[in-house]
């Protein structure tokens, strides 16, 4: 009788443990299936998100300023010289001008061809004479083709002089190429040589020095 009770208790305990293991295994399988479904849903969601971003990047546009016609280096950019177009956002760099007002009235630093996008580095503000400076028209024996408004140059006498006196003005700012004193791009000086005119701003002392020397000899501009 004792043996029968013992076997009965043992059998009941083993059955309970087996049922618990079966229930635990079933819960694990259900949890794994739920985890797989969640992982698959997340993969699909991320795939849709990345695909949508790629489509938006391809179709989303940004405004860019382009030249309507060729703009020569040194010219002031006018309203009729530029227009606003929309291009793919991936093609619009951070340095590209996105509004015409960013370049209108500024000086072209390089030659810009028609339909070229214009960056903010291609144009700079029109020069303003510094406070306390004097603006004069300078006759130059050197070429003015390399000069544009806003450049800073040293003015040097081309005639024989002492080394210190050869430099007539330092850091003179070019305000305009083709000064008001000349209707033509070039004229003849007292030596019969071709001279060019440029309007420049400099200190009053330098201005007096340049005005004195340019009547007696040739003056050349040296880029700084």
C-alpha positions in Angstrom: 0.0 0.0 0.0 2.8 2.3 0.8 4.5 1.6 -2.6 1.3 2.4 -4.4 1.0 5.8 -2.7 4.6 6.6 -3.4 4.3 5.8 -7.1 1.1 7.8 -7.3 2.8 10.9 -5.7 5.8 10.6 -7.9 3.7 10.2 -11.0 1.7 13.2 -10.2 4.8 15.3 -9.6 6.4 14.2 -12.9 3.2 15.0 -14.8 3.0 18.4 -13.2 6.6 19.2 -14.2 6.0 18.0 -17.7 3.0 20.2 -18.0 4.9 23.2 -16.7 7.7 22.6 -19.2 5.1 22.2 -22.0 3.4 25.5 -21.0 6.8 27.3 -20.7 7.9 26.0 -24.1 4.6 27.1 -25.6 5.0 30.6 -24.2 8.5 30.8 -25.5 7.4 29.8 -29.0 4.6 32.4 -28.9 7.1 35.0 -27.8 9.5 34.1 -30.6 6.8 34.3 -33.2 5.7 37.7 -31.9 9.3 38.9 -31.9 9.8 37.6 -35.5 6.6 39.5 -36.6 7.7 42.6 -34.9 11.2 42.4 -36.5 9.7 41.9 -39.9 7.3 44.8 -39.5 10.2 47.1 -38.4 12.2 46.0 -41.4 9.3 46.8 -43.7 8.8 50.1 -42.0 12.4 51.2 -42.3 12.5 50.1 -45.9 9.5 52.3 -46.7 11.0 55.2 -44.8 14.3 55.0 -46.6 12.6 54.6 -50.0 10.4 57.6 -49.3 13.4 59.7 -48.3 15.1 58.7 -51.6 12.1 59.7 -53.6 11.7 63.0 -51.8 15.4 63.7 -52.3 15.0 63.1 -56.1 11.9 65.3 -56.5 12.3 68.0 -53.8 13.7 71.2 -55.3 15.5 74.3 -54.1 15.8 77.8 -55.6 19.1 78.7 -57.3 20.1 82.0 -59.0 21.4 81.6 -62.5 22.8 84.1 -65.1 20.5 85.1 -67.9 23.4 86.1 -70.1 27.2 86.3 -69.9 28.5 88.5 -67.1 32.0 89.8 -67.5 34.4 89.8 -64.5 34.2 93.2 -62.8 30.7 94.1 -64.0 28.0 95.1 -61.6 25.3 92.4 -61.6 21.9 93.9 -62.5 18.4 92.6 -61.9 18.0 91.8 -65.6 21.2 89.7 -65.5 19.9 87.0 -63.2 16.8 84.9 -62.6 15.6 82.3 -60.1 15.2 78.6 -61.1 14.4 75.5 -59.1 16.7 72.5 -59.3 16.9 69.2 -57.4 17.8 69.8 -53.8 20.8 67.5 -54.1 22.3 69.7 -56.8 21.9 72.9 -54.9 25.1 73.5 -52.8 25.1 75.5 -49.6 27.1 78.2 -51.2 24.6 78.8 -54.1 22.7 82.0 -54.0 19.0 81.2 -53.4 17.6 84.7 -53.8 18.4 87.3 -56.5 18.9 90.0 -53.9 22.0 88.2 -52.7 23.9 89.1 -55.9 22.1 92.1 -57.4 24.3 95.2 -57.2 27.4 93.2 -56.4 30.6 92.9 -58.5 31.3 89.7 -60.5 34.6 88.2 -59.3 34.9 85.9 -62.3 33.4 85.6 -65.7 30.0 84.1 -65.4 28.4 82.4 -68.4 24.7 82.3 -69.3 22.7 79.7 -67.4 25.6 79.2 -64.9 24.4 78.9 -61.2 25.9 81.8 -59.2 27.4 81.2 -55.8 27.8 83.8 -53.1 31.6 83.6 -53.7 31.3 84.8 -57.3 30.1 88.3 -56.3 31.1 90.8 -53.7 29.7 94.1 -52.5 30.4 97.2 -54.5 33.3 99.1 -52.9 32.6 102.1 -50.7 35.3 104.6 -50.0 36.5 104.3 -46.4 35.9 107.1 -44.0 38.5 109.8 -44.2 39.8 108.8 -47.7 40.0 110.8 -50.8 38.7 109.6 -54.2 40.7 110.7 -57.2 41.0 109.7 -60.9 44.3 108.1 -61.6 46.0 107.8 -65.0 47.7 104.4 -65.2 50.4 103.3 -67.6 49.7 99.7 -66.7 46.8 97.7 -68.0 43.4 98.1 -66.3 42.0 94.8 -67.7 43.1 92.9 -64.6 41.5 95.5 -62.2 37.9 95.3 -60.9 36.1 97.4 -58.4 37.0 96.5 -54.9 40.6 95.5 -55.7 43.4 97.1 -53.5 46.6 98.0 -55.3 49.8 99.9 -54.7 50.6 102.8 -57.0 54.2 103.0 -58.1 56.0 105.5 -60.2 57.4 104.1 -63.4 60.1 106.9 -63.8 63.5 106.9 -62.1 63.2 107.6 -58.4 64.6 106.6 -55.1 63.3 103.3 -53.7 61.2 105.0 -51.0 59.7 107.6 -53.4 58.8 105.0 -56.0 55.8 103.9 -54.0 53.3 106.7 -54.4 50.3 105.1 -52.5 49.7 101.9 -50.7 46.5 99.9 -50.4 44.5 102.2 -52.8 41.0 100.8 -53.3 39.7 100.6 -56.9 36.2 102.2 -56.9 35.7 102.2 -60.7 37.7 101.1 -63.7 37.5 103.8 -66.3 37.5 107.1 -64.4 35.1 110.0 -65.0 38.0 112.1 -66.2 38.3 110.1 -69.4 35.6 109.5 -72.0 37.7 106.9 -73.8 39.3 103.8 -72.4 42.7 105.3 -73.1 44.3 108.6 -73.8 47.8 109.9 -74.4 50.0 111.3 -71.6 52.7 113.9 -71.9 55.1 111.2 -73.0 52.9 110.1 -75.8 52.2 106.7 -74.1 48.9 105.1 -73.7 47.3 105.7 -70.2 44.2 104.2 -68.6 42.0 105.8 -66.0 40.7 104.3 -62.8 38.9 105.9 -59.9 40.6 105.1 -56.6 40.2 105.9 -52.9 43.2 106.5 -50.7 44.4 108.7 -47.9 44.7 112.4 -48.6 48.5 112.2 -48.3 48.7 109.5 -50.9 46.2 111.3 -53.1 48.4 114.4 -53.1 51.5 112.4 -53.9 49.8 110.6 -56.8 48.4 113.8 -58.3 51.8 115.4 -58.2 53.6 112.4 -59.8 51.1 111.5 -62.5 51.6 114.9 -64.1 55.3 114.3 -64.4 55.6 110.6 -65.2 53.8 107.3 -65.6 52.0 105.6 -62.7 51.5 101.8 -62.6 49.2 99.7 -60.3 50.6 96.7 -58.5 48.2 94.1 -57.2 48.6 93.4 -53.5 
